[in-house]
Amino acid sequence: MSDSLVFITGATGFIGAQVVQHTLEAGYKVRLSVRRESQIQDLRRVFDSFADKVDYVVVPDYTIPSAFDAALKDVTHVIHVASPLVGGAEDLLTPAVKGTTSVLESALNIPTIKKVVITASVASLIPLGGSYDGVPVREDIETDKLRFDTSIVPTLEPFGQYQASKLAAHTATLDFVATKKPHFSVVTLHPVFVFGQNLLQTKADEIAGTNGMLFGSLYSEKPMFAPYRGVHVLDVAEAHVKALTLPEAPVSSFLLSAKDRSWEEALAFAKKEFPGAGFKAEAITGEAWNVDTTLAREKLGFETWREMEEQIRDTVTQQLKLRGM
């Protein structure tokens, strides 16, 4: 892999940092894209032992056409993780779509690129609005079922707006492949809520995103999501690396999820594992999705997943340590 160069966006995020770590451990050289020069210092600290395999490029605005043209020079693979999060911006849809299409359009101009891997979400395979209780979630859903009237997005609650951004970015990816017929393969990965150790977090108040949802749920009267539905960040990172060596195909999609568990189980484990933490949440129930990970097992080799116990253990251990507990 010494001649392979992987370009990665979103390295300053929870998932992205683990993707970088796993890509480096697999023997690849990487080029990390950041929006600000000041972000490079923290990344150098985390990936210090791989200093000779990492270089950096500043791309201030991911959404403009040709934003990545210069950054992708000599690149063989792209992993696009960067995407706006709930609460991070008033408009999530525009940067999610334009950031993705900008990467894809720039990759068209680079003949050395073999594959583009995109971090999507389970939310980008579920139609917007309505109940999905008990309905199988699979990668082969018809694209037209994922489309929606974008004029309704400002009226949606925050998670609805987030889902709309993920749906729009995913359908834009599928449309790009269908119309442009790129010389490279595209892989989209669709994790459920992602939990685990954050390589970049150094202070307690830096907790955010899905780890914040999980940790906050344990101390709330009611969990912020139900049932307990998660996938370990290490499994997600491994999936990105495995995707780099998949056989050529125009586009391939994979759901990533461990087993759904009840909050009764999750709380019982958390209280037993961390008896002095003072968790006070009461169990609740929610929509039971049937997330089908057959393709991830068959094509990516996920015979087992890091289950709820390891997800909670790794997330909570880090957060309690940062709080001196």
N, C-alpha and C positions, 0 to 999 in steps of 0.2 A: 504493500500500500504506500510505499515511499513516494510514488509518483502521483498519488491522489491528494487533492486539495479540496477540503470541504468548507464551503462558505456557510456560516450560521448567523441568523438573526435572532434577536431575543436572548442573547447570552446573559444579559443583566437580570433576567427573570428567574423565578423558581424552577420551572421546567427546563428552560434554556440552559442554565448553568449545569444541570445534571446531564443534559444532552451533550454539551461540550466535553465534560469529564469523560463520559463513556466513549465518545468519538475519539478522543485522544488516547484513551486506554486501549482502544482497538487498533491503534497504530497509524491513524490518519494525521495528516497535518491539517490545521484549521485556520480559517480567516474569520475573525469575529467582527460583526458590524455593530457599531454603537451610534447613538444620535449625538452624543456630546463627548468631547475629548476627556472631560473630567471622569467619565465612567471607566476609562481604561485602567486606572490605577487599581481599583478594587478587583478587576478581572485578573490583572497581573499577579496580585497577591494570592488569589485562589488557585491559579494555574501555574504557579511559579516553577513547579517541578517539570513542566512541559514547555518552558520558555522558548526553546529552540524550535518548537513545532507550532507556535502560535504567532500570528500577526494580526493587526487591527486596522480597521478602516472606519472613518467617520462618515456616516450618511445622515445628515440632519433631518431630511424629510423623506420618509419612505414612500409617500403617496404620489410624488411627482413622476411623470414619464421619464424613463431613462435614468432613474435615480441610482440604479445598481450597475449601470453599464461598465464603469471603470472598476468597481469593486469586484466584479466577477471575472476579471482577466485571469486566464489560466486555471480557472476552477473546474473541477471534474464532477462535483456533487454539491447540491444546495439543500440546506435544511432551514426552512422558514418557520420559526417558532413565534416570532413577534406578532402580537395582536393586542388590541386594547381590552382592558378588563373593566368589569362593572365598577363604576365610581371613578374611573380614571379620566373620563372625558364626557362632555355632554353628548357628542355624536360618536357612537361606536361604529356604526355601519360604514361610513365613508372611509375611515382609515383602515378598517378590516379588509374591505374589498380592494381599495386602491393599493394598499400595501402588498397584498397578494398578487394582484395583476401586474404591479410594477416589477416584482421579482420575476414573474413568468415572462413578461415581455422582454426584460433585459436578458434573461437566459436564452431567449431565441437568437440573440446576436453572438452567443459564445459557443462555437462548435465543439469545444472540449467537454461541455456539460453532458453527462450521461443520465442523471436522475435529479429530480426535485422532490423533496419530501416536505410535506406541509402538515403542521400541527393544527388539526381541526378540533372537533368536539363531538361527543354523542349528540349534543344539541343541534348539530348541523345535519343530522339524519332523522330528525323528528319534525313533522310539519308544525308550523307556528299556530298556537292556540288550540284549545280543546283538550280533552283528556286522552292520555295514552296508557291508561291503567290496563295492564295485562296484555298489551299489544306487543308482539315481537319487534325488536329494533334490529334491523339488518342493513348491511351496506348496499344491497341491491334495490333499495326503494327507488321508484321512478322519480327522475329529476323534477318533473313538473309538479309533483306533490310537495316539493320543497320550496316552490316559488310563492311569493306573497306580494301584496300591494305595499310598497315601501312608504306610502303616505301615512300609514297607520302607526309607523314606528314611534314617533314622538308621543303618542298616546299610551304606549305600553309601559308597564312597570319595569324597573331596572333589569331584572333577569330576562324579561321578554325582549327588551332592547338588545341585551347581550346575545340571546338566541338568534334574533333577527340578523345581527352582524355575522354570526357564525354560519347561518344558513346562506346569506348573501355571498359571503366569501367562498363557500363551498360550491354553490351553483356557478359562480363566476369562474372558478377553477375548471369545472366540468365543461362549461361553455368554451373556455379557452382551448382546452384539449380538442374538443369537437370541431372548432372552426379553424384553429391555427395548425393543428396536427404537428406538434413540435418534434424535433429530432431526439428529444430526451423523454424518458418515462416520468410519470408523475405518481407519487404515492401520497395518499391522505390518511392520517391517523386520527382516530376519534375516541379519545379517552373520556371516561366519566369523571367525577370529581377526583382530583389528584392530590395525594397526601404523602408526607415523608419529610426527610431532612432537607432544609434549605441551605445550600452551600454558601450562600452570600449573606445570610442573616447573622448579624453580630450583636444586635441589641433586641431586647424584648419588644420594644415598641415598633420594630420593623416587620412584625408579623402582618401578613396580608393574604388576600386571595383565598384559595381553598383551605390552606392551613389555618388561616384566621377563622374561617367558617367552622372548621372542626373544633379547634381549641375553644372558640367562643361558645359553640353549642354545648360543650361539656359544662360550662359555667352558667348557662342560661336556664331559665325555667323550662323552655322547650327548645330542642335542637332546631337549627335553621334549615334543615333538609331532612327528608324521610322518604323511604327507609334509609338505613346506612348504605350508601352506594359509593364505592371508591376503587381506586387503582393506585398502586404504589408508584411514586415518581421514578424509582429504579426500574420498574417494569416498562414505564413509558419511555425512559431514556434508552433502554435496551432495544425497544421496538424501533426507535429511530435509526439506530446503528444497523440493526438487522435489515431494515428497509433499503439500506444503501446497496445491498448485494442481491436484491430480488431480481428474478429474470425480467427482461424487458417486456413492458406492456404499456399501452397508451396511458391508462390510469388504473390504479389499484387502491382500494380503501379497506381499512381494518379498524374494527371496534376493539377497544382495550378496556377490560373490566374484570375485577375479581367478583366473587359472589356477592349479591345483595344480602345484607344481614339485618336483623331487627335491631332497633335501638335498645331493646331489653338486653340482647346479647352484647352489644357494643358498650353499654354503660356498665354491665356486670364485669366485663373484662377490664375496662378502664379503672373502675373503683378497686378491683382486686390488685391490678398491676401497680397502681399509684394510690395507696390507701390514705395518704396524708394530703392529697391534692385538693380535697374539698369540692369535688364535682357535685353539682346539685340538679342537673337536668333530669327531667322526667321523660320516660319513653313516649314517643308518638308514632303514628303510622302514616303512610303516604302511598302515592301511586306505585304499584309494582310493575316496573318495566322488565321486559324479558330481553335483556341485551345479549345477543347471540355472538359469541366470540369464536365461532367455529373456524372462520378464515384465519384468525390470528394463531389458532392452534395448528392448522394445517400448513400455512404458508410461512409464518414467522417462528413456529416452533414453541409456542407457549402452551406446554402441557399442564403447567401449574402457574398460579399467580401468587404474589405476596398478598396474603389475605388481610382482613380487617385487623387482626391482632397485631401484625407487623406494622401496618399503616399507623394505627393509633400509638403503638409503642415508640416508633421512631419520631413521630410528630411531637408527641407530648414530652418525651425525654428531652428533646432539644429545647422546647419552650420552657419547661420547668428549670432546666439548667441555666438558661439565660435570665431567669427570674430569681436565681439563687436558692431554689427550692430542691 
